[in-house]
Amino acid sequence: MNLVVGVGYDTDIPIALRTVYDLLRENTHVLNDPEPLVQISCFGESSVKISVCPWVKVEDYPAVIGEVNIALLEAFRRRGINIPYPQLELKVLGGAGVGGQ
């Protein structure tokens, strides 16, 4: 299974990674062998992307996606870990000011 979740750039990344790993270990459908892979996969425009790659049985796959996503959201909220909305910063350079001045 491969999920990606974004966290804010001000997040304590080791805590976020440990939170994800711990909740995967608590899920009875996630296999212990091979171990889940939890790591930063890239730096996005609005967030640091964490890849969440647990191994599950094929028949458990549909249920585990929902279980893990809900658990991630709840665990991050409890720990104050922000999942940011996409943001865009605009800067107006030159040109007329407010009211055409």
Gaussian input, Z-matrix of N, CA and C with variables (Angstrom, degrees):
# hf/3-21g

backbone

0 1
 N
 C     1     B1
 C     2     B2     1     A1
 N     3     B3     2     A2     1     D1
 C     4     B4     3     A3     2     D2
 C     5     B5     4     A4     3     D3
 N     6     B6     5     A5     4     D4
 C     7     B7     6     A6     5     D5
 C     8     B8     7     A7     6     D6
 N     9     B9     8     A8     7     D7
 C    10    B10     9     A9     8     D8
 C    11    B11    10    A10     9     D9
 N    12    B12    11    A11    10    D10
 C    13    B13    12    A12    11    D11
 C    14    B14    13    A13    12    D12
 N    15    B15    14    A14    13    D13
 C    16    B16    15    A15    14    D14
 C    17    B17    16    A16    15    D15
 N    18    B18    17    A17    16    D16
 C    19    B19    18    A18    17    D17
 C    20    B20    19    A19    18    D18
 N    21    B21    20    A20    19    D19
 C    22    B22    21    A21    20    D20
 C    23    B23    22    A22    21    D21
 N    24    B24    23    A23    22    D22
 C    25    B25    24    A24    23    D23
 C    26    B26    25    A25    24    D24
 N    27    B27    26    A26    25    D25
 C    28    B28    27    A27    26    D26
 C    29    B29    28    A28    27    D27
 N    30    B30    29    A29    28    D28
 C    31    B31    30    A30    29    D29
 C    32    B32    31    A31    30    D30
 N    33    B33    32    A32    31    D31
 C    34    B34    33    A33    32    D32
 C    35    B35    34    A34    33    D33
 N    36    B36    35    A35    34    D34
 C    37    B37    36    A36    35    D35
 C    38    B38    37    A37    36    D36
 N    39    B39    38    A38    37    D37
 C    40    B40    39    A39    38    D38
 C    41    B41    40    A40    39    D39
 N    42    B42    41    A41    40    D40
 C    43    B43    42    A42    41    D41
 C    44    B44    43    A43    42    D42
 N    45    B45    44    A44    43    D43
 C    46    B46    45    A45    44    D44
 C    47    B47    46    A46    45    D45
 N    48    B48    47    A47    46    D46
 C    49    B49    48    A48    47    D47
 C    50    B50    49    A49    48    D48
 N    51    B51    50    A50    49    D49
 C    52    B52    51    A51    50    D50
 C    53    B53    52    A52    51    D51
 N    54    B54    53    A53    52    D52
 C    55    B55    54    A54    53    D53
 C    56    B56    55    A55    54    D54
 N    57    B57    56    A56    55    D55
 C    58    B58    57    A57    56    D56
 C    59    B59    58    A58    57    D57
 N    60    B60    59    A59    58    D58
 C    61    B61    60    A60    59    D59
 C    62    B62    61    A61    60    D60
 N    63    B63    62    A62    61    D61
 C    64    B64    63    A63    62    D62
 C    65    B65    64    A64    63    D63
 N    66    B66    65    A65    64    D64
 C    67    B67    66    A66    65    D65
 C    68    B68    67    A67    66    D66
 N    69    B69    68    A68    67    D67
 C    70    B70    69    A69    68    D68
 C    71    B71    70    A70    69    D69
 N    72    B72    71    A71    70    D70
 C    73    B73    72    A72    71    D71
 C    74    B74    73    A73    72    D72
 N    75    B75    74    A74    73    D73
 C    76    B76    75    A75    74    D74
 C    77    B77    76    A76    75    D75
 N    78    B78    77    A77    76    D76
 C    79    B79    78    A78    77    D77
 C    80    B80    79    A79    78    D78
 N    81    B81    80    A80    79    D79
 C    82    B82    81    A81    80    D80
 C    83    B83    82    A82    81    D81
 N    84    B84    83    A83    82    D82
 C    85    B85    84    A84    83    D83
 C    86    B86    85    A85    84    D84
 N    87    B87    86    A86    85    D85
 C    88    B88    87    A87    86    D86
 C    89    B89    88    A88    87    D87
 N    90    B90    89    A89    88    D88
 C    91    B91    90    A90    89    D89
 C    92    B92    91    A91    90    D90
 N    93    B93    92    A92    91    D91
 C    94    B94    93    A93    92    D92
 C    95    B95    94    A94    93    D93
 N    96    B96    95    A95    94    D94
 C    97    B97    96    A96    95    D95
 C    98    B98    97    A97    96    D96
 N    99    B99    98    A98    97    D97
 C   100   B100    99    A99    98    D98
 C   101   B101   100   A100    99    D99
 N   102   B102   101   A101   100   D100
 C   103   B103   102   A102   101   D101
 C   104   B104   103   A103   102   D102
 N   105   B105   104   A104   103   D103
 C   106   B106   105   A105   104   D104
 C   107   B107   106   A106   105   D105
 N   108   B108   107   A107   106   D106
 C   109   B109   108   A108   107   D107
 C   110   B110   109   A109   108   D108
 N   111   B111   110   A110   109   D109
 C   112   B112   111   A111   110   D110
 C   113   B113   112   A112   111   D111
 N   114   B114   113   A113   112   D112
 C   115   B115   114   A114   113   D113
 C   116   B116   115   A115   114   D114
 N   117   B117   116   A116   115   D115
 C   118   B118   117   A117   116   D116
 C   119   B119   118   A118   117   D117
 N   120   B120   119   A119   118   D118
 C   121   B121   120   A120   119   D119
 C   122   B122   121   A121   120   D120
 N   123   B123   122   A122   121   D121
 C   124   B124   123   A123   122   D122
 C   125   B125   124   A124   123   D123
 N   126   B126   125   A125   124   D124
 C   127   B127   126   A126   125   D125
 C   128   B128   127   A127   126   D126
 N   129   B129   128   A128   127   D127
 C   130   B130   129   A129   128   D128
 C   131   B131   130   A130   129   D129
 N   132   B132   131   A131   130   D130
 C   133   B133   132   A132   131   D131
 C   134   B134   133   A133   132   D132
 N   135   B135   134   A134   133   D133
 C   136   B136   135   A135   134   D134
 C   137   B137   136   A136   135   D135
 N   138   B138   137   A137   136   D136
 C   139   B139   138   A138   137   D137
 C   140   B140   139   A139   138   D138
 N   141   B141   140   A140   139   D139
 C   142   B142   141   A141   140   D140
 C   143   B143   142   A142   141   D141
 N   144   B144   143   A143   142   D142
 C   145   B145   144   A144   143   D143
 C   146   B146   145   A145   144   D144
 N   147   B147   146   A146   145   D145
 C   148   B148   147   A147   146   D146
 C   149   B149   148   A148   147   D147
 N   150   B150   149   A149   148   D148
 C   151   B151   150   A150   149   D149
 C   152   B152   151   A151   150   D150
 N   153   B153   152   A152   151   D151
 C   154   B154   153   A153   152   D152
 C   155   B155   154   A154   153   D153
 N   156   B156   155   A155   154   D154
 C   157   B157   156   A156   155   D155
 C   158   B158   157   A157   156   D156
 N   159   B159   158   A158   157   D157
 C   160   B160   159   A159   158   D158
 C   161   B161   160   A160   159   D159
 N   162   B162   161   A161   160   D160
 C   163   B163   162   A162   161   D161
 C   164   B164   163   A163   162   D162
 N   165   B165   164   A164   163   D163
 C   166   B166   165   A165   164   D164
 C   167   B167   166   A166   165   D165
 N   168   B168   167   A167   166   D166
 C   169   B169   168   A168   167   D167
 C   170   B170   169   A169   168   D168
 N   171   B171   170   A170   169   D169
 C   172   B172   171   A171   170   D170
 C   173   B173   172   A172   171   D171
 N   174   B174   173   A173   172   D172
 C   175   B175   174   A174   173   D173
 C   176   B176   175   A175   174   D174
 N   177   B177   176   A176   175   D175
 C   178   B178   177   A177   176   D176
 C   179   B179   178   A178   177   D177
 N   180   B180   179   A179   178   D178
 C   181   B181   180   A180   179   D179
 C   182   B182   181   A181   180   D180
 N   183   B183   182   A182   181   D181
 C   184   B184   183   A183   182   D182
 C   185   B185   184   A184   183   D183
 N   186   B186   185   A185   184   D184
 C   187   B187   186   A186   185   D185
 C   188   B188   187   A187   186   D186
 N   189   B189   188   A188   187   D187
 C   190   B190   189   A189   188   D188
 C   191   B191   190   A190   189   D189
 N   192   B192   191   A191   190   D190
 C   193   B193   192   A192   191   D191
 C   194   B194   193   A193   192   D192
 N   195   B195   194   A194   193   D193
 C   196   B196   195   A195   194   D194
 C   197   B197   196   A196   195   D195
 N   198   B198   197   A197   196   D196
 C   199   B199   198   A198   197   D197
 C   200   B200   199   A199   198   D198
 N   201   B201   200   A200   199   D199
 C   202   B202   201   A201   200   D200
 C   203   B203   202   A202   201   D201
 N   204   B204   203   A203   202   D202
 C   205   B205   204   A204   203   D203
 C   206   B206   205   A205   204   D204
 N   207   B207   206   A206   205   D205
 C   208   B208   207   A207   206   D206
 C   209   B209   208   A208   207   D207
 N   210   B210   209   A209   208   D208
 C   211   B211   210   A210   209   D209
 C   212   B212   211   A211   210   D210
 N   213   B213   212   A212   211   D211
 C   214   B214   213   A213   212   D212
 C   215   B215   214   A214   213   D213
 N   216   B216   215   A215   214   D214
 C   217   B217   216   A216   215   D215
 C   218   B218   217   A217   216   D216
 N   219   B219   218   A218   217   D217
 C   220   B220   219   A219   218   D218
 C   221   B221   220   A220   219   D219
 N   222   B222   221   A221   220   D220
 C   223   B223   222   A222   221   D221
 C   224   B224   223   A223   222   D222
 N   225   B225   224   A224   223   D223
 C   226   B226   225   A225   224   D224
 C   227   B227   226   A226   225   D225
 N   228   B228   227   A227   226   D226
 C   229   B229   228   A228   227   D227
 C   230   B230   229   A229   228   D228
 N   231   B231   230   A230   229   D229
 C   232   B232   231   A231   230   D230
 C   233   B233   232   A232   231   D231
 N   234   B234   233   A233   232   D232
 C   235   B235   234   A234   233   D233
 C   236   B236   235   A235   234   D234
 N   237   B237   236   A236   235   D235
 C   238   B238   237   A237   236   D236
 C   239   B239   238   A238   237   D237
 N   240   B240   239   A239   238   D238
 C   241   B241   240   A240   239   D239
 C   242   B242   241   A241   240   D240
 N   243   B243   242   A242   241   D241
 C   244   B244   243   A243   242   D242
 C   245   B245   244   A244   243   D243
 N   246   B246   245   A245   244   D244
 C   247   B247   246   A246   245   D245
 C   248   B248   247   A247   246   D246
 N   249   B249   248   A248   247   D247
 C   250   B250   249   A249   248   D248
 C   251   B251   250   A250   249   D249
 N   252   B252   251   A251   250   D250
 C   253   B253   252   A252   251   D251
 C   254   B254   253   A253   252   D252
 N   255   B255   254   A254   253   D253
 C   256   B256   255   A255   254   D254
 C   257   B257   256   A256   255   D255
 N   258   B258   257   A257   256   D256
 C   259   B259   258   A258   257   D257
 C   260   B260   259   A259   258   D258
 N   261   B261   260   A260   259   D259
 C   262   B262   261   A261   260   D260
 C   263   B263   262   A262   261   D261
 N   264   B264   263   A263   262   D262
 C   265   B265   264   A264   263   D263
 C   266   B266   265   A265   264   D264
 N   267   B267   266   A266   265   D265
 C   268   B268   267   A267   266   D266
 C   269   B269   268   A268   267   D267
 N   270   B270   269   A269   268   D268
 C   271   B271   270   A270   269   D269
 C   272   B272   271   A271   270   D270
 N   273   B273   272   A272   271   D271
 C   274   B274   273   A273   272   D272
 C   275   B275   274   A274   273   D273
 N   276   B276   275   A275   274   D274
 C   277   B277   276   A276   275   D275
 C   278   B278   277   A277   276   D276
 N   279   B279   278   A278   277   D277
 C   280   B280   279   A279   278   D278
 C   281   B281   280   A280   279   D279
 N   282   B282   281   A281   280   D280
 C   283   B283   282   A282   281   D281
 C   284   B284   283   A283   282   D282
 N   285   B285   284   A284   283   D283
 C   286   B286   285   A285   284   D284
 C   287   B287   286   A286   285   D285
 N   288   B288   287   A287   286   D286
 C   289   B289   288   A288   287   D287
 C   290   B290   289   A289   288   D288
 N   291   B291   290   A290   289   D289
 C   292   B292   291   A291   290   D290
 C   293   B293   292   A292   291   D291
 N   294   B294   293   A293   292   D292
 C   295   B295   294   A294   293   D293
 C   296   B296   295   A295   294   D294
 N   297   B297   296   A296   295   D295
 C   298   B298   297   A297   296   D296
 C   299   B299   298   A298   297   D297
 N   300   B300   299   A299   298   D298
 C   301   B301   300   A300   299   D299
 C   302   B302   301   A301   300   D300

   B1=1.4380
   B2=1.5186
   B3=1.3196
   B4=1.4552
   B5=1.5156
   B6=1.3268
   B7=1.4593
   B8=1.5141
   B9=1.3226
   B10=1.4589
   B11=1.5168
   B12=1.3299
   B13=1.4587
   B14=1.5265
   B15=1.3217
   B16=1.4518
   B17=1.5149
   B18=1.3262
   B19=1.4632
   B20=1.5188
   B21=1.3281
   B22=1.4553
   B23=1.5177
   B24=1.3319
   B25=1.4553
   B26=1.5261
   B27=1.3322
   B28=1.4592
   B29=1.5315
   B30=1.3223
   B31=1.4657
   B32=1.5218
   B33=1.3337
   B34=1.4637
   B35=1.5317
   B36=1.3114
   B37=1.4664
   B38=1.5258
   B39=1.3329
   B40=1.4668
   B41=1.5338
   B42=1.3322
   B43=1.4695
   B44=1.5226
   B45=1.3263
   B46=1.4669
   B47=1.5326
   B48=1.3310
   B49=1.4653
   B50=1.5243
   B51=1.3290
   B52=1.4584
   B53=1.5258
   B54=1.3240
   B55=1.4642
   B56=1.5197
   B57=1.3266
   B58=1.4691
   B59=1.5210
   B60=1.3161
   B61=1.4654
   B62=1.5290
   B63=1.3332
   B64=1.4650
   B65=1.5235
   B66=1.3187
   B67=1.4659
   B68=1.5246
   B69=1.3207
   B70=1.4727
   B71=1.5253
   B72=1.3284
   B73=1.4712
   B74=1.5322
   B75=1.3379
   B76=1.4606
   B77=1.5274
   B78=1.3239
   B79=1.4652
   B80=1.5341
   B81=1.3220
   B82=1.4653
   B83=1.5217
   B84=1.3449
   B85=1.4646
   B86=1.5315
   B87=1.3283
   B88=1.4704
   B89=1.5176
   B90=1.3282
   B91=1.4629
   B92=1.5352
   B93=1.3252
   B94=1.4622
   B95=1.5182
   B96=1.3216
   B97=1.4578
   B98=1.5228
   B99=1.3013
   B100=1.4618
   B101=1.5293
   B102=1.3229
   B103=1.4597
   B104=1.5254
   B105=1.3450
   B106=1.4649
   B107=1.5293
   B108=1.3066
   B109=1.4582
   B110=1.5233
   B111=1.3137
   B112=1.4643
   B113=1.5200
   B114=1.3431
   B115=1.4560
   B116=1.5209
   B117=1.3187
   B118=1.4580
   B119=1.5153
   B120=1.3310
   B121=1.4630
   B122=1.5229
   B123=1.3577
   B124=1.4602
   B125=1.5179
   B126=1.3073
   B127=1.4501
   B128=1.5136
   B129=1.3365
   B130=1.4547
   B131=1.5146
   B132=1.3216
   B133=1.4598
   B134=1.5234
   B135=1.3387
   B136=1.4594
   B137=1.5236
   B138=1.3290
   B139=1.4656
   B140=1.5202
   B141=1.3363
   B142=1.4642
   B143=1.5254
   B144=1.3092
   B145=1.4658
   B146=1.5277
   B147=1.3390
   B148=1.4532
   B149=1.5214
   B150=1.3314
   B151=1.4627
   B152=1.5141
   B153=1.3232
   B154=1.4586
   B155=1.5259
   B156=1.3349
   B157=1.4601
   B158=1.5250
   B159=1.3357
   B160=1.4606
   B161=1.5269
   B162=1.3093
   B163=1.4577
   B164=1.5294
   B165=1.3282
   B166=1.4710
   B167=1.5231
   B168=1.3164
   B169=1.4581
   B170=1.5196
   B171=1.3206
   B172=1.4569
   B173=1.5334
   B174=1.3219
   B175=1.4629
   B176=1.5371
   B177=1.3329
   B178=1.4609
   B179=1.5250
   B180=1.3061
   B181=1.4630
   B182=1.5331
   B183=1.3364
   B184=1.4750
   B185=1.5317
   B186=1.3112
   B187=1.4639
   B188=1.5204
   B189=1.3172
   B190=1.4639
   B191=1.5280
   B192=1.3175
   B193=1.4651
   B194=1.5311
   B195=1.3135
   B196=1.4567
   B197=1.5094
   B198=1.3245
   B199=1.4665
   B200=1.5292
   B201=1.3234
   B202=1.4620
   B203=1.5244
   B204=1.3286
   B205=1.4650
   B206=1.5303
   B207=1.3125
   B208=1.4681
   B209=1.5287
   B210=1.3230
   B211=1.4600
   B212=1.5285
   B213=1.3306
   B214=1.4613
   B215=1.5241
   B216=1.3100
   B217=1.4579
   B218=1.5283
   B219=1.3273
   B220=1.4651
   B221=1.5316
   B222=1.3237
   B223=1.4692
   B224=1.5274
   B225=1.3273
   B226=1.4626
   B227=1.5283
   B228=1.3294
   B229=1.4726
   B230=1.5236
   B231=1.3394
   B232=1.4699
   B233=1.5277
   B234=1.3094
   B235=1.4711
   B236=1.5309
   B237=1.3204
   B238=1.4594
   B239=1.5097
   B240=1.3334
   B241=1.4646
   B242=1.5162
   B243=1.3141
   B244=1.4568
   B245=1.5346
   B246=1.3367
   B247=1.4640
   B248=1.5251
   B249=1.3290
   B250=1.4645
   B251=1.5235
   B252=1.3209
   B253=1.4623
   B254=1.5192
   B255=1.3363
   B256=1.4732
   B257=1.5346
   B258=1.3244
   B259=1.4589
   B260=1.5100
   B261=1.3091
   B262=1.4510
   B263=1.5146
   B264=1.3031
   B265=1.4596
   B266=1.5143
   B267=1.3242
   B268=1.4652
   B269=1.5140
   B270=1.3111
   B271=1.4577
   B272=1.5136
   B273=1.3225
   B274=1.4569
   B275=1.5267
   B276=1.2999
   B277=1.4508
   B278=1.5254
   B279=1.3238
   B280=1.4591
   B281=1.5122
   B282=1.3126
   B283=1.4561
   B284=1.5149
   B285=1.3155
   B286=1.4638
   B287=1.5132
   B288=1.3190
   B289=1.4540
   B290=1.5169
   B291=1.3029
   B292=1.4546
   B293=1.5311
   B294=1.3171
   B295=1.4748
   B296=1.5133
   B297=1.3424
   B298=1.4596
   B299=1.5107
   B300=1.3239
   B301=1.4741
   B302=1.4930
   A1=107.54
   A2=117.35
   A3=120.83
   A4=109.43
   A5=116.35
   A6=122.76
   A7=108.19
   A8=115.96
   A9=120.94
   A10=107.41
   A11=116.19
   A12=121.64
   A13=107.99
   A14=115.73
   A15=120.26
   A16=111.34
   A17=116.48
   A18=122.13
   A19=108.21
   A20=116.19
   A21=120.98
   A22=112.77
   A23=115.71
   A24=120.73
   A25=112.32
   A26=117.76
   A27=120.48
   A28=112.25
   A29=117.41
   A30=122.72
   A31=111.03
   A32=116.09
   A33=121.52
   A34=105.64
   A35=117.17
   A36=122.72
   A37=112.59
   A38=120.72
   A39=118.56
   A40=112.91
   A41=117.49
   A42=120.06
   A43=110.65
   A44=117.31
   A45=120.96
   A46=110.66
   A47=116.86
   A48=120.50
   A49=111.15
   A50=117.37
   A51=121.89
   A52=110.43
   A53=117.81
   A54=122.37
   A55=110.30
   A56=116.58
   A57=120.84
   A58=110.35
   A59=116.32
   A60=120.41
   A61=111.18
   A62=116.71
   A63=120.66
   A64=111.94
   A65=117.48
   A66=118.18
   A67=111.55
   A68=117.68
   A69=119.80
   A70=110.31
   A71=116.45
   A72=120.26
   A73=111.30
   A74=117.46
   A75=122.19
   A76=112.82
   A77=117.35
   A78=120.90
   A79=109.20
   A80=116.67
   A81=121.30
   A82=113.39
   A83=117.45
   A84=119.98
   A85=113.21
   A86=115.95
   A87=119.68
   A88=108.57
   A89=115.76
   A90=121.37
   A91=110.74
   A92=115.68
   A93=121.18
   A94=112.47
   A95=116.52
   A96=121.65
   A97=109.12
   A98=118.71
   A99=127.30
   A100=111.37
   A101=115.16
   A102=121.16
   A103=110.40
   A104=116.20
   A105=119.44
   A106=110.65
   A107=115.22
   A108=121.39
   A109=107.31
   A110=116.44
   A111=122.45
   A112=106.14
   A113=116.36
   A114=119.64
   A115=110.61
   A116=116.00
   A117=120.00
   A118=107.47
   A119=115.89
   A120=118.95
   A121=112.52
   A122=117.85
   A123=119.89
   A124=110.03
   A125=114.86
   A126=122.38
   A127=107.44
   A128=116.39
   A129=121.27
   A130=111.75
   A131=115.65
   A132=121.11
   A133=111.81
   A134=116.78
   A135=120.53
   A136=113.75
   A137=117.10
   A138=118.60
   A139=111.82
   A140=113.81
   A141=121.57
   A142=105.56
   A143=117.83
   A144=122.55
   A145=110.37
   A146=115.38
   A147=121.76
   A148=108.39
   A149=116.49
   A150=121.62
   A151=109.00
   A152=115.29
   A153=122.90
   A154=105.93
   A155=116.69
   A156=121.27
   A157=111.86
   A158=116.59
   A159=119.24
   A160=110.34
   A161=116.23
   A162=122.04
   A163=108.16
   A164=115.48
   A165=121.40
   A166=108.98
   A167=115.78
   A168=119.98
   A169=108.60
   A170=116.18
   A171=121.57
   A172=111.42
   A173=117.07
   A174=120.35
   A175=112.69
   A176=117.84
   A177=121.59
   A178=112.93
   A179=116.90
   A180=122.49
   A181=113.98
   A182=120.21
   A183=119.01
   A184=113.30
   A185=117.42
   A186=120.57
   A187=111.69
   A188=117.06
   A189=120.83
   A190=111.48
   A191=117.98
   A192=120.17
   A193=109.57
   A194=116.40
   A195=120.49
   A196=112.84
   A197=116.77
   A198=121.03
   A199=111.40
   A200=116.05
   A201=120.46
   A202=110.77
   A203=117.48
   A204=119.65
   A205=111.63
   A206=117.34
   A207=120.68
   A208=110.19
   A209=116.62
   A210=120.72
   A211=110.97
   A212=117.66
   A213=121.38
   A214=110.80
   A215=116.62
   A216=120.93
   A217=111.11
   A218=116.82
   A219=120.87
   A220=112.11
   A221=117.17
   A222=120.49
   A223=110.94
   A224=117.57
   A225=120.54
   A226=110.72
   A227=117.29
   A228=119.55
   A229=111.13
   A230=117.47
   A231=121.21
   A232=111.75
   A233=116.60
   A234=120.84
   A235=112.63
   A236=117.35
   A237=120.58
   A238=113.81
   A239=117.15
   A240=121.60
   A241=107.82
   A242=116.32
   A243=123.22
   A244=111.95
   A245=115.83
   A246=121.90
   A247=104.76
   A248=117.61
   A249=119.67
   A250=113.68
   A251=112.99
   A252=120.31
   A253=107.49
   A254=117.38
   A255=118.18
   A256=109.63
   A257=116.34
   A258=121.41
   A259=110.29
   A260=114.95
   A261=121.61
   A262=107.49
   A263=116.89
   A264=121.80
   A265=108.50
   A266=116.35
   A267=121.75
   A268=109.73
   A269=116.61
   A270=122.04
   A271=107.17
   A272=115.69
   A273=120.74
   A274=107.68
   A275=116.15
   A276=121.74
   A277=109.41
   A278=116.50
   A279=120.77
   A280=112.52
   A281=117.57
   A282=121.83
   A283=112.15
   A284=115.52
   A285=122.17
   A286=110.26
   A287=116.22
   A288=122.25
   A289=110.63
   A290=116.95
   A291=122.99
   A292=108.89
   A293=116.54
   A294=120.40
   A295=112.56
   A296=117.71
   A297=120.76
   A298=114.18
   A299=118.98
   A300=121.52
   A301=112.17
   D1=142.86
   D2=-179.43
   D3=-135.22
   D4=113.25
   D5=176.30
   D6=-119.25
   D7=155.07
   D8=174.03
   D9=-131.14
   D10=132.74
   D11=176.63
   D12=-129.03
   D13=139.01
   D14=178.84
   D15=-99.45
   D16=140.71
   D17=175.03
   D18=-125.15
   D19=155.48
   D20=-179.44
   D21=-60.81
   D22=152.90
   D23=-179.80
   D24=-66.24
   D25=-18.88
   D26=178.74
   D27=-90.14
   D28=4.47
   D29=-179.49
   D30=-70.32
   D31=143.10
   D32=170.85
   D33=-74.59
   D34=98.78
   D35=-171.80
   D36=-59.95
   D37=-44.09
   D38=177.74
   D39=-57.58
   D40=-37.29
   D41=177.63
   D42=-67.42
   D43=-42.04
   D44=178.85
   D45=-62.36
   D46=-44.82
   D47=179.80
   D48=-63.87
   D49=-42.18
   D50=179.21
   D51=-65.62
   D52=-38.34
   D53=177.98
   D54=-60.74
   D55=-46.38
   D56=179.07
   D57=-63.15
   D58=-48.71
   D59=-177.98
   D60=-60.06
   D61=-44.43
   D62=-179.10
   D63=-62.71
   D64=-42.08
   D65=-178.88
   D66=-69.68
   D67=-29.62
   D68=175.09
   D69=-67.20
   D70=-39.65
   D71=179.80
   D72=-65.98
   D73=-27.40
   D74=179.86
   D75=-79.48
   D76=-20.19
   D77=-177.88
   D78=-80.01
   D79=121.08
   D80=-175.53
   D81=-68.98
   D82=-16.60
   D83=179.26
   D84=-86.65
   D85=-15.85
   D86=179.44
   D87=-81.29
   D88=129.08
   D89=-178.58
   D90=-74.67
   D91=144.86
   D92=177.34
   D93=-82.06
   D94=-23.83
   D95=-177.83
   D96=-135.01
   D97=114.86
   D98=2.23
   D99=-74.46
   D100=157.77
   D101=-178.84
   D102=-67.14
   D103=149.42
   D104=175.51
   D105=-62.81
   D106=147.93
   D107=175.99
   D108=-103.88
   D109=124.62
   D110=178.34
   D111=-132.49
   D112=117.88
   D113=-176.95
   D114=-158.95
   D115=162.49
   D116=172.64
   D117=-71.89
   D118=127.79
   D119=-179.54
   D120=-100.21
   D121=-30.22
   D122=177.09
   D123=-171.29
   D124=169.54
   D125=176.49
   D126=-105.71
   D127=109.11
   D128=-177.87
   D129=-85.28
   D130=179.02
   D131=-179.42
   D132=-65.68
   D133=-36.05
   D134=-176.49
   D135=-119.45
   D136=-3.39
   D137=-175.38
   D138=-159.91
   D139=161.93
   D140=170.52
   D141=-88.14
   D142=124.55
   D143=-176.15
   D144=-90.35
   D145=127.56
   D146=178.14
   D147=-109.68
   D148=122.86
   D149=174.76
   D150=-83.68
   D151=132.39
   D152=-179.23
   D153=-121.04
   D154=108.69
   D155=-172.48
   D156=-128.24
   D157=79.57
   D158=175.43
   D159=-87.48
   D160=155.88
   D161=173.87
   D162=-95.77
   D163=133.42
   D164=179.22
   D165=-138.43
   D166=160.03
   D167=174.25
   D168=-69.80
   D169=147.09
   D170=-177.90
   D171=-53.92
   D172=-43.50
   D173=-177.64
   D174=-68.71
   D175=-19.90
   D176=179.38
   D177=-91.46
   D178=-12.80
   D179=-172.45
   D180=-51.38
   D181=-52.57
   D182=-177.11
   D183=-59.71
   D184=-41.52
   D185=-178.53
   D186=-70.83
   D187=-37.41
   D188=-174.96
   D189=-68.40
   D190=-33.89
   D191=178.35
   D192=-56.17
   D193=-50.28
   D194=179.33
   D195=-64.97
   D196=-43.60
   D197=-179.65
   D198=-59.89
   D199=-46.04
   D200=-177.15
   D201=-68.91
   D202=-42.06
   D203=179.05
   D204=-61.83
   D205=-45.10
   D206=178.52
   D207=-63.55
   D208=-44.64
   D209=-179.76
   D210=-62.34
   D211=-40.70
   D212=177.74
   D213=-60.97
   D214=-49.29
   D215=-178.74
   D216=-59.84
   D217=-47.75
   D218=-179.40
   D219=-65.37
   D220=-42.91
   D221=-179.63
   D222=-65.28
   D223=-42.70
   D224=178.55
   D225=-64.03
   D226=-41.98
   D227=178.23
   D228=-61.72
   D229=-43.85
   D230=179.70
   D231=-60.65
   D232=-35.56
   D233=-175.84
   D234=-95.80
   D235=4.02
   D236=178.99
   D237=70.27
   D238=24.89
   D239=178.11
   D240=-86.99
   D241=121.71
   D242=-174.61
   D243=-83.90
   D244=129.32
   D245=168.43
   D246=-102.78
   D247=100.55
   D248=-170.57
   D249=-74.99
   D250=152.19
   D251=170.53
   D252=-77.98
   D253=149.87
   D254=174.66
   D255=-58.17
   D256=137.62
   D257=-179.00
   D258=-128.50
   D259=151.28
   D260=177.23
   D261=-135.42
   D262=128.02
   D263=179.13
   D264=-103.04
   D265=128.08
   D266=178.21
   D267=-110.94
   D268=136.91
   D269=175.07
   D270=-124.80
   D271=126.71
   D272=177.72
   D273=-96.95
   D274=121.10
   D275=-177.49
   D276=-112.25
   D277=132.55
   D278=177.27
   D279=64.69
   D280=-162.79
   D281=177.81
   D282=75.67
   D283=-177.04
   D284=-177.81
   D285=-73.93
   D286=148.13
   D287=177.05
   D288=-82.78
   D289=-169.77
   D290=179.11
   D291=-61.90
   D292=133.88
   D293=178.87
   D294=77.13
   D295=15.87
   D296=176.13
   D297=80.85
   D298=10.93
   D299=-178.15
   D300=-94.17

